[in-house]
Amino acid sequence: MSNIFIQKFYFINKFEANNIENLDKTTSVIYRNYGAKVNIKEILNIQKKCRKKNIKFYIANNLKLAIKYNCDGLYIPSFNTRTLIKGKIFKKNFEVLGSAHNAHQIKQKEIQGAQSIFISSVFKKNKNYLGIYRFKLLSKLTNKKIVALGGINKNNIKKLKCFGFDRFAGISYFKKKPPQ
């Protein structure tokens, strides 16, 4: 089943080698360290493991670290509304990803230069819950690549493909070995 998706994104908060070991090449890793202290050793360990597996590696919410450690890109969470410097030269193929919960945040991520926008929450019933129909409506507000986020599991993943989506992100989906 997982091979029908062009791109998958796995959010991690700490380095666990065995979690990265089970990933395939269509899965990218996004390191979210929102704590006050940056753990450089952990970043380098994740990066080393991702490179060994030929997996893309993104750092969340810290452009300086993403550039300094030669990451594949930057992930900008929905709460970050700072504008990146347009036209700033990053390394070749440096990708900016952004997360949004509504139309205003989608436009904000476009202004920030996101090439892909994560829209949540598709299935997880939290304060940002959209459901599949509102998710599809929001996705039509942009021409950027759309990534489904929130509550995705092996039981509801087929719905994404039925609605024409081929990218998703998550945490718990990857904790167990994903379905083949």
Secondary structure, DSSP 8 states (H G I E B T S, - for coil): -GGG-SEEEEEESS--HHHHHT--TTEEEEE---SSS--HHHHHHHHHHHHHHT--EEEES-HHHHHHTT-SEEEE-TT------TT---STT-EEEEEESSHHHHHHHHHTT-SEEEEE-SSS-STT--HHHHHHHHHTT-SSEEEEESS--TTTHHHHHHTT--EEEESHHHHS----
